[in-house]
Amino acid sequence: MQDENILNEAEKLRDQMVNSLIKICSFPAISPHNGGTGETEKLKELEKIIRELGFKNLKYEYVDDPKSPTKNRPSLFLEYPGKKSQRICILTHVDVVPEGDRSFWSLDPFKPEVRGSRLYGRGVSDNGMCLIASLYALKAVLNAGVEPEYSVLLAFVADEEMGSHYGLEKLLERNIFKPDDLIVVPDSGNDAGDFIEIAEKAMFKLIFTVTGKQVHASLPHTGLNACRVANFLAYEVDKALHEKFTQRDNNFDPPFSTFEPTRRFANVPNTNTVPGREKFEFDCRVLPSVDLDEAENLIRSIVSKIENDTGAKINLEIDRTDSAPITDPNSEVVKLLIKSAQKVLNLTPKTGGIGGGTFAALFRRKNIPAVVWSQECDGVAHQPDEFTEINYIVNNSKVFALMMAGE
């Protein structure tokens, strides 16, 4: 009966959840390192919403960032006591990626709109809906007259999209979190809500800068075309990595390593100039079974060969994050999440791994089990016309609420 009351209270909060999500997603919380001004204004709006709901135990944590207009990056924490001192910690991120080319959008990305069963706007799915769902989950539990079984810590954190260097990476050094915390990171999922992520691939970010000699395009023989060298280099790296590392692991989705050329930087502004400098990047998500040192050596050998063959100078930067330990599928947080999801969604989630890039890996490296789960629309994150199903916001809130209540 208690869990039914909680679910009913969450349902009653549906419209408030949507309205609150619209409010916070009106603030473009884009990293100062990606052309934005950060999370400060968005968190001020969120703090206002939290206080209007009657919560008082709020605390800001700041991480210095000289590129921010405020010279820091804020994260906001809401704590509420339960029967147990052991805490459920739900971590969502406040920042969003840039909207990209607005011509691909059918609306202003920062003026969210309800269309039928969906809410559209930048950040409404990644990660706004679960941020709001976690807050209203606690409200639903209290509205039902239930004392949470676990103490609750809601963390609304900065800088996830750019690597957490000005967010969780530093916050984990401050003893905010405890070894027995039940860590939930609702930053990945699927439409069914039937997948709990307990493992992430290693990550490689490869940054290549090719330097040749800039000349007029009518006299290419007098220069060295960095664009041509970069094209050849990208092809050779792509081909070699895919041919060498063919391992498969069906616990991951997708079950193989991915090596994707993703980003090309502007070179020259006109057509009739042979560029003397070309910069591009790869995003690689690598299975734990792959030897990353071997992969790195392979890439460097290709760079060396192409330098020798072409005379170009190639600078290679590798931003490498090795795989974190796997969360035990029989851990307390996994079992509690499965139990709550079963009651809300009438299914039993399976566990497995993804391509990486969530808060969870940072906790796993500290030997704190963490799970990643949400019911969310497949493939909409970072896309034009990003959207969420309103039902998913409510369902996530219900699952989080039952976890807080120990149901």
Kinemage of the C-alpha trace (Angstrom):
@kinemage 1
@onewidth
@group {chain A} dominant
@subgroup {mainchain}
@vectorlist {calphas} color= white
{ca met a 1} P 0.000 0.000 0.000
{ca gln a 2} L 2.869 2.372 0.806
{ca asp a 3} L 4.428 1.991 -2.620
{ca glu a 4} L 1.043 2.554 -4.288
{ca asn a 5} L 0.645 5.823 -2.401
{ca ile a 6} L 4.101 6.949 -3.495
{ca leu a 7} L 3.359 6.146 -7.134
{ca asn a 8} L 0.069 8.036 -6.957
{ca glu a 9} L 1.797 11.076 -5.500
{ca ala a 10} L 4.420 11.006 -8.249
{ca glu a 11} L 1.668 10.931 -10.847
{ca lys a 12} L 0.045 14.001 -9.301
{ca leu a 13} L 3.322 15.894 -9.747
{ca arg a 14} L 3.432 15.283 -13.527
{ca asp a 15} L 2.601 18.854 -14.588
{ca gln a 16} L 4.966 20.366 -12.029
{ca met a 17} L 7.769 18.166 -13.327
{ca val a 18} L 7.199 19.346 -16.885
{ca asn a 19} L 6.969 23.006 -15.895
{ca ser a 20} L 10.135 22.785 -13.815
{ca leu a 21} L 11.989 21.059 -16.635
{ca ile a 22} L 10.946 23.807 -19.040
{ca lys a 23} L 12.232 26.436 -16.615
{ca ile a 24} L 15.687 24.990 -16.096
{ca cys a 25} L 16.180 24.071 -19.761
{ca ser a 26} L 15.608 27.699 -20.706
{ca phe a 27} L 19.133 28.365 -19.438
{ca pro a 28} L 21.932 27.329 -21.844
{ca ala a 29} L 24.331 25.800 -19.322
{ca ile a 30} L 27.130 25.261 -21.840
{ca ser a 31} L 30.723 24.903 -20.667
{ca pro a 32} L 32.976 27.986 -20.913
{ca his a 33} L 35.383 25.594 -22.642
{ca asn a 34} L 32.768 25.009 -25.342
{ca gly a 35} L 31.664 28.574 -25.966
{ca gly a 36} L 29.194 29.014 -23.099
{ca thr a 37} L 29.011 30.668 -19.691
{ca gly a 38} L 28.557 27.603 -17.471
{ca glu a 39} L 25.925 26.395 -15.041
{ca thr a 40} L 25.509 29.306 -12.610
{ca glu a 41} L 22.246 30.810 -13.893
{ca lys a 42} L 20.626 27.423 -14.422
{ca leu a 43} L 21.473 26.373 -10.875
{ca lys a 44} L 20.009 29.595 -9.495
{ca glu a 45} L 16.713 28.697 -11.175
{ca leu a 46} L 16.947 25.127 -9.882
{ca glu a 47} L 17.648 26.358 -6.361
{ca lys a 48} L 14.524 28.525 -6.562
{ca ile a 49} L 12.436 25.504 -7.604
{ca ile a 50} L 13.894 23.366 -4.817
{ca arg a 51} L 13.156 25.966 -2.151
{ca glu a 52} L 9.610 26.424 -3.448
{ca leu a 53} L 9.125 22.680 -2.900
{ca gly a 54} L 10.024 23.204 0.751
{ca phe a 55} L 13.557 21.807 0.838
{ca lys a 56} L 16.169 23.739 2.790
{ca asn a 57} L 19.265 21.599 3.251
{ca leu a 58} L 21.132 22.830 0.184
{ca lys a 59} L 24.847 23.262 -0.313
{ca tyr a 60} L 26.962 24.556 -3.168
{ca glu a 61} L 30.388 23.178 -4.003
{ca tyr a 62} L 32.631 25.212 -6.297
{ca val a 63} L 35.532 24.183 -8.508
{ca asp a 64} L 37.881 26.897 -9.764
{ca asp a 65} L 37.737 27.514 -13.509
{ca pro a 66} L 39.544 30.576 -14.884
{ca lys a 67} L 37.558 30.430 -18.153
{ca ser a 68} L 34.218 30.805 -16.362
{ca pro a 69} L 32.765 34.339 -16.057
{ca thr a 70} L 32.460 33.645 -12.305
{ca lys a 71} L 35.929 32.006 -12.165
{ca asn a 72} L 34.334 28.817 -10.813
{ca arg a 73} L 31.906 26.029 -11.699
{ca pro a 74} L 29.134 25.351 -9.185
{ca ser a 75} L 27.470 22.064 -8.266
{ca leu a 76} L 24.440 21.916 -5.973
{ca phe a 77} L 23.625 19.260 -3.347
{ca leu a 78} L 20.337 18.523 -1.594
{ca glu a 79} L 20.421 16.153 1.372
{ca tyr a 80} L 17.456 14.668 3.245
{ca pro a 81} L 17.684 12.263 6.227
{ca gly a 82} L 16.089 8.829 6.189
{ca lys a 83} L 15.697 5.950 8.621
{ca lys a 84} L 19.170 4.730 7.728
{ca ser a 85} L 22.303 6.797 7.600
{ca gln a 86} L 23.240 4.916 4.432
{ca arg a 87} L 22.418 7.100 1.453
{ca ile a 88} L 20.965 6.769 -1.982
{ca cys a 89} L 22.881 9.276 -4.101
{ca ile a 90} L 21.388 10.260 -7.441
{ca leu a 91} L 23.771 12.289 -9.587
{ca thr a 92} L 22.612 14.251 -12.604
{ca his a 93} L 24.524 16.823 -14.602
{ca val a 94} L 23.443 20.409 -15.122
{ca asp a 95} L 25.527 21.242 -18.186
{ca val a 96} L 24.452 20.590 -21.768
{ca val a 97} L 26.184 20.424 -25.136
{ca pro a 98} L 25.850 23.313 -27.592
{ca glu a 99} L 22.828 23.276 -29.880
{ca gly a 100} L 24.926 23.111 -33.058
{ca asp a 101} L 23.489 24.384 -36.331
{ca arg a 102} L 20.151 25.969 -35.429
{ca ser a 103} L 18.859 25.467 -38.956
{ca phe a 104} L 18.393 21.792 -38.066
{ca trp a 105} L 16.062 22.691 -35.197
{ca ser a 106} L 12.332 23.246 -35.570
{ca leu a 107} L 12.273 25.384 -32.396
{ca asp a 108} L 14.517 27.607 -30.333
{ca pro a 109} L 16.646 25.012 -28.452
{ca phe a 110} L 16.388 27.035 -25.236
{ca lys a 111} L 12.657 27.674 -25.379
{ca pro a 112} L 11.355 24.173 -24.664
{ca glu a 113} L 7.977 23.221 -26.117
{ca val a 114} L 5.432 20.523 -25.296
{ca arg a 115} L 4.219 18.805 -28.437
{ca gly a 116} L 1.763 16.038 -27.756
{ca ser a 117} L 3.342 13.500 -25.405
{ca arg a 118} L 6.825 14.981 -25.741
{ca leu a 119} L 8.865 17.923 -24.485
{ca tyr a 120} L 11.420 19.316 -26.952
{ca gly a 121} L 14.548 21.388 -26.239
{ca arg a 122} L 18.267 21.162 -25.601
{ca gly a 123} L 18.961 19.237 -22.410
{ca val a 124} L 15.403 18.032 -21.773
{ca ser a 125} L 16.625 14.443 -22.118
{ca asp a 126} L 20.352 14.779 -21.424
{ca asn a 127} L 20.201 15.206 -18.456
{ca gly a 128} L 17.274 17.435 -17.478
{ca met a 129} L 14.477 14.905 -17.240
{ca cys a 130} L 16.284 12.741 -14.679
{ca leu a 131} L 17.485 15.778 -12.754
{ca ile a 132} L 13.868 16.850 -12.308
{ca ala a 133} L 12.709 13.258 -11.790
{ca ser a 134} L 15.132 12.776 -8.888
{ca leu a 135} L 13.939 15.966 -7.172
{ca tyr a 136} L 10.262 15.170 -7.533
{ca ala a 137} L 10.860 11.567 -6.456
{ca leu a 138} L 11.824 12.841 -3.025
{ca lys a 139} L 8.828 15.165 -3.025
{ca ala a 140} L 6.493 12.265 -3.907
{ca val a 141} L 7.830 10.146 -1.042
{ca leu a 142} L 7.243 12.938 1.452
{ca asn a 143} L 3.823 13.829 0.012
{ca ala a 144} L 2.844 10.199 0.593
{ca gly a 145} L 3.710 10.625 4.282
{ca val a 146} L 6.589 8.165 4.024
{ca glu a 147} L 9.916 8.549 5.770
{ca pro a 148} L 12.641 7.511 3.329
{ca glu a 149} L 14.266 4.213 4.226
{ca tyr a 150} L 17.611 5.555 3.068
{ca ser a 151} L 18.983 9.026 3.504
{ca val a 152} L 18.934 10.849 0.186
{ca leu a 153} L 21.638 12.905 -1.512
{ca leu a 154} L 20.702 14.572 -4.789
{ca ala a 155} L 23.715 15.951 -6.637
{ca phe a 156} L 23.268 18.402 -9.510
{ca val a 157} L 26.763 18.529 -10.943
{ca ala a 158} L 28.726 20.706 -13.374
{ca asp a 159} L 30.949 19.866 -16.331
{ca glu a 160} L 29.945 16.297 -17.193
{ca glu a 161} L 29.807 16.933 -20.933
{ca met a 162} L 33.428 18.105 -21.098
{ca gly a 163} L 34.928 15.397 -18.894
{ca ser a 164} L 34.065 16.367 -15.285
{ca his a 165} L 37.395 18.145 -14.737
{ca tyr a 166} L 35.542 21.073 -13.144
{ca gly a 167} L 32.907 18.893 -11.535
{ca leu a 168} L 32.832 15.384 -10.121
{ca glu a 169} L 36.534 14.704 -10.659
{ca lys a 170} L 37.380 17.375 -8.078
{ca leu a 171} L 34.336 16.782 -5.870
{ca leu a 172} L 35.380 13.184 -5.269
{ca glu a 173} L 38.498 14.519 -3.547
{ca arg a 174} L 36.403 16.320 -0.912
{ca asn a 175} L 34.893 13.353 0.978
{ca ile a 176} L 31.362 14.327 -0.033
{ca phe a 177} L 30.592 10.721 -0.904
{ca lys a 178} L 30.888 7.639 1.336
{ca pro a 179} L 32.020 4.082 0.577
{ca asp a 180} L 28.589 2.630 1.404
{ca asp a 181} L 26.614 5.113 -0.726
{ca leu a 182} L 24.235 3.593 -3.257
{ca ile a 183} L 25.187 5.520 -6.381
{ca val a 184} L 22.657 5.983 -9.186
{ca val a 185} L 23.655 7.841 -12.349
{ca pro a 186} L 20.592 8.273 -14.595
{ca asp a 187} L 22.530 9.414 -17.660
{ca ser a 188} L 21.950 6.574 -20.095
{ca gly a 189} L 19.135 4.167 -20.855
{ca asn a 190} L 16.610 3.091 -23.437
{ca asp a 191} L 12.919 3.379 -24.247
{ca ala a 192} L 12.000 0.195 -22.420
{ca gly a 193} L 13.945 1.026 -19.272
{ca asp a 194} L 15.174 -2.573 -19.201
{ca phe a 195} L 18.946 -2.018 -19.126
{ca ile a 196} L 21.159 -1.271 -16.123
{ca glu a 197} L 24.695 -0.242 -17.017
{ca ile a 198} L 27.307 -1.708 -14.680
{ca ala a 199} L 30.403 -1.367 -16.905
{ca glu a 200} L 31.902 1.104 -19.361
{ca lys a 201} L 34.444 0.817 -22.107
{ca ala a 202} L 37.786 2.558 -22.018
{ca met a 203} L 37.943 5.867 -23.850
{ca phe a 204} L 40.527 7.245 -26.251
{ca lys a 205} L 40.341 10.766 -27.601
{ca leu a 206} L 42.894 11.126 -30.377
{ca ile a 207} L 43.859 14.652 -31.470
{ca phe a 208} L 45.994 14.878 -34.611
{ca thr a 209} L 47.593 18.107 -35.826
{ca val a 210} L 49.276 17.880 -39.230
{ca thr a 211} L 51.664 20.633 -40.258
{ca gly a 212} L 52.703 21.026 -43.889
{ca lys a 213} L 53.410 24.151 -45.931
{ca gln a 214} L 50.729 26.604 -47.006
{ca val a 215} L 50.878 27.804 -50.613
{ca his a 216} L 48.638 29.037 -53.418
{ca ala a 217} L 46.468 26.218 -54.770
{ca ser a 218} L 47.728 26.859 -58.294
{ca leu a 219} L 51.255 25.952 -57.144
{ca pro a 220} L 50.715 22.908 -54.916
{ca his a 221} L 54.095 21.425 -55.798
{ca thr a 222} L 55.796 24.248 -53.905
{ca gly a 223} L 54.068 23.425 -50.646
{ca leu a 224} L 52.873 20.456 -48.591
{ca asn a 225} L 49.127 19.924 -48.414
{ca ala a 226} L 48.271 19.247 -44.757
{ca cys a 227} L 44.686 18.433 -45.734
{ca arg a 228} L 45.768 15.586 -48.032
{ca val a 229} L 48.156 14.180 -45.417
{ca ala a 230} L 45.424 14.389 -42.753
{ca asn a 231} L 42.956 12.570 -45.017
{ca phe a 232} L 45.429 9.756 -45.590
{ca leu a 233} L 46.369 9.622 -41.910
{ca ala a 234} L 42.721 9.414 -40.800
{ca tyr a 235} L 42.076 6.592 -43.268
{ca glu a 236} L 45.126 4.602 -42.178
{ca val a 237} L 44.388 4.976 -38.449
{ca asp a 238} L 40.723 4.068 -38.953
{ca lys a 239} L 41.595 1.003 -41.055
{ca ala a 240} L 44.358 -0.253 -38.753
{ca leu a 241} L 42.352 0.008 -35.543
{ca his a 242} L 39.336 -1.779 -36.991
{ca glu a 243} L 41.450 -4.551 -38.485
{ca lys a 244} L 43.554 -5.114 -35.364
{ca phe a 245} L 41.024 -4.957 -32.533
{ca thr a 246} L 38.118 -7.204 -33.486
{ca gln a 247} L 37.250 -8.554 -30.031
{ca arg a 248} L 33.568 -8.849 -29.142
{ca asp a 249} L 31.804 -8.862 -25.769
{ca asn a 250} L 28.039 -9.303 -25.801
{ca asn a 251} L 27.774 -7.737 -22.343
{ca phe a 252} L 28.309 -4.378 -24.066
{ca asp a 253} L 26.152 -2.388 -26.448
{ca pro a 254} L 27.538 -2.307 -29.084
{ca pro a 255} L 29.516 -5.513 -28.451
{ca phe a 256} L 32.703 -4.281 -30.134
{ca ser a 257} L 35.161 -1.413 -29.871
{ca thr a 258} L 34.369 1.742 -31.816
{ca phe a 259} L 36.973 3.979 -33.479
{ca glu a 260} L 35.254 6.996 -34.959
{ca pro a 261} L 36.742 10.020 -36.760
{ca thr a 262} L 34.431 12.750 -35.489
{ca arg a 263} L 35.750 16.289 -35.518
{ca arg a 264} L 37.516 18.373 -38.171
{ca phe a 265} L 38.726 21.871 -37.391
{ca ala a 266} L 38.626 24.763 -39.845
{ca asn a 267} L 41.832 25.255 -41.796
{ca val a 268} L 41.874 28.027 -44.414
{ca pro a 269} L 38.863 30.284 -45.158
{ca asn a 270} L 39.217 30.166 -48.950
{ca thr a 271} L 39.332 27.496 -51.642
{ca asn a 272} L 42.415 28.629 -53.503
{ca thr a 273} L 44.891 28.050 -50.706
{ca val a 274} L 46.604 24.770 -49.897
{ca pro a 275} L 46.377 24.509 -46.096
{ca gly a 276} L 49.533 24.186 -44.091
{ca arg a 277} L 47.798 23.000 -40.961
{ca glu a 278} L 45.041 20.452 -40.394
{ca lys a 279} L 43.589 19.286 -37.088
{ca phe a 280} L 41.129 16.448 -36.508
{ca glu a 281} L 39.967 14.081 -33.765
{ca phe a 282} L 38.868 10.505 -33.202
{ca asp a 283} L 36.491 9.309 -30.478
{ca cys a 284} L 37.267 5.710 -29.486
{ca arg a 285} L 35.301 3.513 -27.059
{ca val a 286} L 37.312 0.390 -26.382
{ca leu a 287} L 36.376 -2.950 -24.813
{ca pro a 288} L 38.174 -3.808 -21.544
{ca ser a 289} L 39.772 -6.811 -23.253
{ca val a 290} L 41.745 -4.565 -25.617
{ca asp a 291} L 45.313 -3.736 -24.632
{ca leu a 292} L 45.326 0.067 -24.713
{ca asp a 293} L 49.111 0.250 -24.750
{ca glu a 294} L 49.090 -1.908 -27.869
{ca ala a 295} L 46.482 0.354 -29.468
{ca glu a 296} L 48.480 3.455 -28.601
{ca asn a 297} L 51.687 1.961 -30.008
{ca leu a 298} L 49.894 1.054 -33.238
{ca ile a 299} L 48.634 4.606 -33.680
{ca arg a 300} L 52.060 6.109 -33.009
{ca ser a 301} L 53.697 3.768 -35.514
{ca ile a 302} L 51.283 4.936 -38.222
{ca val a 303} L 51.992 8.568 -37.362
{ca ser a 304} L 55.748 7.957 -37.585
{ca lys a 305} L 55.480 6.188 -40.941
{ca ile a 306} L 53.341 8.914 -42.517
{ca glu a 307} L 55.699 11.604 -41.235
{ca asn a 308} L 58.602 9.785 -42.883
{ca asp a 309} L 56.690 9.170 -46.121
{ca thr a 310} L 55.302 12.699 -46.553
{ca gly a 311} L 57.672 15.055 -44.756
{ca ala a 312} L 54.769 16.503 -42.751
{ca lys a 313} L 55.061 17.021 -39.020
{ca ile a 314} L 52.292 15.300 -37.064
{ca asn a 315} L 51.542 16.039 -33.439
{ca leu a 316} L 49.457 13.417 -31.630
{ca glu a 317} L 47.696 14.024 -28.315
{ca ile a 318} L 45.946 11.115 -26.598
{ca asp a 319} L 43.397 11.705 -23.870
{ca arg a 320} L 43.080 8.205 -22.429
{ca thr a 321} L 40.716 6.867 -19.803
{ca asp a 322} L 41.149 3.188 -18.964
{ca ser a 323} L 38.190 0.980 -18.101
{ca ala a 324} L 36.894 1.196 -14.550
{ca pro a 325} L 36.103 -1.896 -12.431
{ca ile a 326} L 32.705 -3.455 -13.091
{ca thr a 327} L 29.901 -2.961 -10.560
{ca asp a 328} L 28.895 -6.328 -9.097
{ca pro a 329} L 25.499 -7.285 -10.595
{ca asn a 330} L 24.580 -8.665 -7.157
{ca ser a 331} L 25.382 -5.448 -5.308
{ca glu a 332} L 22.756 -3.764 -3.127
{ca val a 333} L 22.196 -0.842 -5.490
{ca val a 334} L 21.588 -3.138 -8.472
{ca lys a 335} L 19.117 -5.284 -6.558
{ca leu a 336} L 17.229 -2.258 -5.240
{ca leu a 337} L 17.004 -0.684 -8.683
{ca ile a 338} L 15.766 -3.914 -10.262
{ca lys a 339} L 13.081 -4.296 -7.590
{ca ser a 340} L 11.816 -0.733 -8.040
{ca ala a 341} L 11.870 -0.877 -11.853
{ca gln a 342} L 9.896 -4.122 -11.778
{ca lys a 343} L 7.089 -2.439 -9.846
{ca val a 344} L 6.910 0.612 -12.085
{ca leu a 345} L 7.610 -0.810 -15.538
{ca asn a 346} L 6.515 -4.450 -15.091
{ca leu a 347} L 9.809 -5.820 -16.390
{ca thr a 348} L 13.117 -7.117 -15.080
{ca pro a 349} L 16.085 -5.066 -16.316
{ca lys a 350} L 19.218 -6.829 -17.502
{ca thr a 351} L 22.728 -5.652 -16.679
{ca gly a 352} L 25.572 -4.907 -19.085
{ca gly a 353} L 28.035 -2.347 -20.391
{ca ile a 354} L 28.051 0.702 -22.674
{ca gly a 355} L 30.539 2.862 -24.540
{ca gly a 356} L 31.530 4.881 -21.518
{ca gly a 357} L 31.508 8.480 -20.437
{ca thr a 358} L 29.309 8.729 -17.321
{ca phe a 359} L 29.906 9.714 -13.712
{ca ala a 360} L 29.703 6.042 -12.736
{ca ala a 361} L 33.223 5.201 -13.904
{ca leu a 362} L 34.685 7.801 -11.530
{ca phe a 363} L 32.944 6.134 -8.589
{ca arg a 364} L 33.979 2.652 -9.679
{ca arg a 365} L 37.600 3.750 -9.675
{ca lys a 366} L 37.074 4.659 -6.004
{ca asn a 367} L 35.655 1.141 -5.409
{ca ile a 368} L 32.158 2.554 -4.858
{ca pro a 369} L 29.586 0.523 -6.824
{ca ala a 370} L 27.536 2.660 -9.202
{ca val a 371} L 24.748 1.959 -11.673
{ca val a 372} L 23.582 3.877 -14.710
{ca trp a 373} L 19.901 3.612 -15.560
{ca ser a 374} L 16.949 5.560 -16.866
{ca gln a 375} L 14.010 5.171 -19.145
{ca glu a 376} L 14.908 7.530 -21.957
{ca cys a 377} L 14.370 7.993 -25.662
{ca asp a 378} L 16.975 6.189 -27.755
{ca gly a 379} L 19.318 8.331 -29.812
{ca val a 380} L 18.085 11.832 -28.998
{ca ala a 381} L 20.946 13.103 -26.835
{ca his a 382} L 23.061 15.809 -28.538
{ca gln a 383} L 20.701 15.806 -31.541
{ca pro a 384} L 18.693 18.682 -33.051
{ca asp a 385} L 15.109 18.656 -31.744
{ca glu a 386} L 16.187 16.715 -28.664
{ca phe a 387} L 13.097 15.492 -26.817
{ca thr a 388} L 11.823 13.376 -23.972
{ca glu a 389} L 8.583 11.522 -23.512
{ca ile a 390} L 6.751 13.094 -20.584
{ca asn a 391} L 5.757 9.629 -19.357
{ca tyr a 392} L 9.436 8.769 -19.019
{ca ile a 393} L 10.049 11.706 -16.684
{ca val a 394} L 7.265 10.473 -14.421
{ca asn a 395} L 8.318 6.817 -14.624
{ca asn a 396} L 11.899 7.680 -13.681
{ca ser a 397} L 10.610 9.687 -10.740
{ca lys a 398} L 8.521 6.732 -9.599
{ca val a 399} L 11.469 4.335 -9.748
{ca phe a 400} L 13.728 6.730 -7.826
{ca ala a 401} L 10.999 7.315 -5.243
{ca leu a 402} L 10.538 3.591 -4.571
{ca met a 403} L 14.301 3.212 -4.205
{ca met a 404} L 14.356 6.012 -1.624
{ca ala a 405} L 11.551 4.304 0.265
{ca gly a 406} L 13.328 0.942 0.078
{ca glu a 407} L 10.433 -0.550 -1.862
